[in-house]
């Protein structure tokens, strides 16, 4: 499913008609930013509130990185090129309508309004039949946990809390054959026996 979502996002981003955005053609801007946002969720597992907090100053198009919840992370090459193009389109849009916005992503009809879930995830409806970004975020969080990033860092970075992290960790554990209590007990016992203090007891 992740590949299908990525393919749809890339199709919409790379095929964007800037003039349609500048004319405010219905749905064009929403599909465009939704595709960029979904790619961020796929890459980093971000919760909606983490995306809404992003400011234009958090994005560095020279270094191709983004500051998310005080963590500086590099963008994948393809997304980095797409974000550079977005920054230019964003600038042209704001200049044309004489608006200013500190937000990285904004509502094209109400610059001051916080983006709603529909605008953020409309692209998911086309691919998944719903706009629930939680499943996409969980996919990314599982990848982060699988790669060995501690759960407390993932939580701090993504803005997801214990319930989602626990679910994702259980998925990773199941993949590793750690779903049985006997397996977990074996690992715990093995680590405890290796402790320097254990032999002194």
C-alpha positions as a Python dict, from the first residue, in 0.01 Angstrom:
ca = {
    (1, 'X'): (0, 0, 0),
    (2, 'X'): (286, 241, 82),
    (3, 'X'): (422, 212, -274),
    (4, 'X'): (79, 282, -419),
    (5, 'X'): (38, 592, -201),
    (6, 'X'): (386, 714, -290),
    (7, 'X'): (322, 665, -662),
    (8, 'X'): (-3, 864, -647),
    (9, 'X'): (162, 1146, -449),
    (10, 'X'): (452, 1169, -694),
    (11, 'X'): (213, 1173, -989),
    (12, 'X'): (19, 1465, -842),
    (13, 'X'): (328, 1659, -730),
    (14, 'X'): (530, 1615, -1047),
    (15, 'X'): (233, 1686, -1274),
    (16, 'X'): (132, 2007, -1099),
    (17, 'X'): (19, 2300, -1312),
    (18, 'X'): (141, 2611, -1130),
    (19, 'X'): (-98, 2836, -1318),
    (20, 'X'): (-395, 2636, -1188),
    (21, 'X'): (-270, 2688, -832),
    (22, 'X'): (-224, 3059, -892),
    (23, 'X'): (-577, 3080, -1035),
    (24, 'X'): (-709, 2886, -733),
    (25, 'X'): (-867, 2618, -952),
    (26, 'X'): (-1083, 2404, -726),
    (27, 'X'): (-897, 2120, -553),
    (28, 'X'): (-561, 2163, -731),
    (29, 'X'): (-375, 2323, -440),
    (30, 'X'): (-534, 2083, -188),
    (31, 'X'): (-424, 1776, -386),
    (32, 'X'): (-76, 1922, -425),
    (33, 'X'): (-9, 2000, -59),
    (34, 'X'): (-188, 1685, 50),
    (35, 'X'): (58, 1483, -158),
    (36, 'X'): (357, 1661, -1),
    (37, 'X'): (216, 1617, 349),
    (38, 'X'): (140, 1248, 296),
    (39, 'X'): (498, 1198, 177),
    (40, 'X'): (619, 1358, 502),
    (41, 'X'): (394, 1122, 698),
    (42, 'X'): (523, 823, 499),
    (43, 'X'): (885, 926, 558),
    (44, 'X'): (863, 1029, 924),
    (45, 'X'): (536, 901, 1076),
    (46, 'X'): (421, 1250, 1176),
    (47, 'X'): (98, 1319, 1359),
    (48, 'X'): (-132, 1592, 1223),
    (49, 'X'): (-36, 1839, 1497),
    (50, 'X'): (335, 1800, 1414),
    (51, 'X'): (263, 1893, 1052),
    (52, 'X'): (42, 2187, 1145),
    (53, 'X'): (322, 2329, 1365),
    (54, 'X'): (574, 2338, 1079),
    (55, 'X'): (687, 2688, 986),
    (56, 'X'): (854, 2803, 665),
    (57, 'X'): (1166, 2883, 871),
    (58, 'X'): (1183, 2514, 972),
    (59, 'X'): (1253, 2419, 610),
    (60, 'X'): (1606, 2477, 474),
    (61, 'X'): (1612, 2434, 98),
    (62, 'X'): (1991, 2477, 86),
    (63, 'X'): (2064, 2186, 321),
    (64, 'X'): (1747, 1991, 226),
    (65, 'X'): (1641, 1949, 585),
    (66, 'X'): (1344, 2019, 804),
    (67, 'X'): (1315, 2088, 1177),
    (68, 'X'): (1030, 1880, 1319),
    (69, 'X'): (959, 1910, 1692),
    (70, 'X'): (1314, 2045, 1738),
    (71, 'X'): (1473, 1750, 1551),
    (72, 'X'): (1666, 1840, 1236),
    (73, 'X'): (1617, 1569, 972),
    (74, 'X'): (1726, 1547, 609),
    (75, 'X'): (1468, 1503, 338),
    (76, 'X'): (1493, 1211, 96),
    (77, 'X'): (1632, 1333, -239),
    (78, 'X'): (1306, 1309, -433),
    (79, 'X'): (1106, 1486, -164),
    (80, 'X'): (1382, 1748, -128),
    (81, 'X'): (1348, 1843, -495),
    (82, 'X'): (969, 1852, -467),
    (83, 'X'): (987, 2072, -156),
    (84, 'X'): (1218, 2319, -334),
    (85, 'X'): (960, 2351, -611),
    (86, 'X'): (683, 2387, -351),
    (87, 'X'): (871, 2669, -179),
    (88, 'X'): (887, 2860, -507),
    (89, 'X'): (516, 2798, -583),
    (90, 'X'): (429, 2900, -227),
    (91, 'X'): (623, 3226, -268),
    (92, 'X'): (454, 3308, -601),
    (93, 'X'): (109, 3234, -455),
    (94, 'X'): (163, 3456, -150),
    (95, 'X'): (303, 3739, -366),
    (96, 'X'): (14, 3721, -613),
    (97, 'X'): (-249, 3749, -341),
    (98, 'X'): (-36, 3975, -117),
    (99, 'X'): (-54, 3740, 179),
    (100, 'X'): (202, 3651, 442),
    (101, 'X'): (222, 3325, 631),
    (102, 'X'): (474, 3173, 869),
    (103, 'X'): (322, 2829, 818),
    (104, 'X'): (495, 2587, 585),
    (105, 'X'): (155, 2464, 460),
    (106, 'X'): (-154, 2683, 460),
    (107, 'X'): (-514, 2685, 339),
    (108, 'X'): (-528, 2863, 2),
    (109, 'X'): (-871, 3011, 78),
    (110, 'X'): (-798, 3122, 434),
    (111, 'X'): (-428, 3173, 502),
    (112, 'X'): (-480, 3219, 876),
    (113, 'X'): (-690, 2905, 915),
    (114, 'X'): (-518, 2593, 1039),
    (115, 'X'): (-521, 2317, 778),
    (116, 'X'): (-800, 2068, 834),
    (117, 'X'): (-760, 1692, 792),
    (118, 'X'): (-949, 1692, 462),
    (119, 'X'): (-701, 1926, 293),
    (120, 'X'): (-408, 1748, 452),
    (121, 'X'): (-507, 1396, 347),
    (122, 'X'): (-742, 1422, 47),
    (123, 'X'): (-493, 1224, -163),
    (124, 'X'): (-543, 920, 62),
    (125, 'X'): (-913, 902, -31),
    (126, 'X'): (-814, 828, -390),
    (127, 'X'): (-577, 546, -295),
    (128, 'X'): (-719, 399, 28),
    (129, 'X'): (-1084, 501, 13),
    (130, 'X'): (-1053, 707, 333),
    (131, 'X'): (-849, 994, 469),
    (132, 'X'): (-717, 822, 781),
    (133, 'X'): (-348, 913, 799),
    (134, 'X'): (-297, 714, 1120),
    (135, 'X'): (-236, 391, 929),
    (136, 'X'): (24, 560, 709),
    (137, 'X'): (194, 706, 1017),
    (138, 'X'): (196, 366, 1189),
    (139, 'X'): (366, 217, 883),
    (140, 'X'): (643, 478, 909),
    (141, 'X'): (674, 443, 1287),
    (142, 'X'): (715, 67, 1252),
    (143, 'X'): (1002, 134, 1008),
    (144, 'X'): (1165, 373, 1257),
    (145, 'X'): (1134, 125, 1544),
    (146, 'X'): (1254, -159, 1321),
    (147, 'X'): (1565, 48, 1243),
    (148, 'X'): (1640, 73, 1615),
    (149, 'X'): (1527, 426, 1700),
    (150, 'X'): (1417, 427, 2066),
    (151, 'X'): (1042, 463, 2118),
    (152, 'X'): (1078, 778, 2334),
    (153, 'X'): (1260, 956, 2047),
    (154, 'X'): (1001, 838, 1795),
    (155, 'X'): (724, 966, 2022),
    (156, 'X'): (891, 1303, 2076),
    (157, 'X'): (964, 1343, 1704),
    (158, 'X'): (628, 1228, 1561),
    (159, 'X'): (399, 1362, 1840),
    (160, 'X'): (238, 1017, 1871),
    (161, 'X'): (199, 890, 2224),
    (162, 'X'): (208, 561, 2409),
    (163, 'X'): (-95, 385, 2257),
    (164, 'X'): (28, 417, 1897),
    (165, 'X'): (391, 344, 1992),
    (166, 'X'): (285, 33, 2186),
    (167, 'X'): (86, -93, 1888),
    (168, 'X'): (379, -34, 1652),
    (169, 'X'): (629, -193, 1891),
    (170, 'X'): (408, -503, 1916),
    (171, 'X'): (408, -528, 1537),
    (172, 'X'): (788, -508, 1529),
    (173, 'X'): (814, -763, 1810),
    (174, 'X'): (580, -1001, 1627),
    (175, 'X'): (797, -972, 1313),
    (176, 'X'): (1098, -1064, 1521),
    (177, 'X'): (918, -1359, 1680),
    (178, 'X'): (886, -1183, 2014),
    (179, 'X'): (510, -1208, 2049),
    (180, 'X'): (524, -1506, 2285),
    (181, 'X'): (586, -1439, 2652),
    (182, 'X'): (833, -1728, 2659),
    (183, 'X'): (1049, -1555, 2395),
    (184, 'X'): (1038, -1225, 2582),
    (185, 'X'): (1129, -1405, 2906),
    (186, 'X'): (1423, -1577, 2738),
    (187, 'X'): (1561, -1245, 2610),
    (188, 'X'): (1512, -1072, 2946),
    (189, 'X'): (1677, -1358, 3135),
    (190, 'X'): (1970, -1363, 2894),
    (191, 'X'): (2036, -990, 2937),
    (192, 'X'): (1999, -1007, 3314),
    (193, 'X'): (2257, -1290, 3335),
    (194, 'X'): (2508, -1083, 3137),
    (195, 'X'): (2498, -801, 3389),
    (196, 'X'): (2820, -753, 3592),
    (197, 'X'): (2621, -725, 3912),
    (198, 'X'): (2440, -1056, 3849),
    (199, 'X'): (2750, -1266, 3932),
    (200, 'X'): (2814, -1073, 4252),
    (201, 'X'): (2474, -1164, 4388),
}
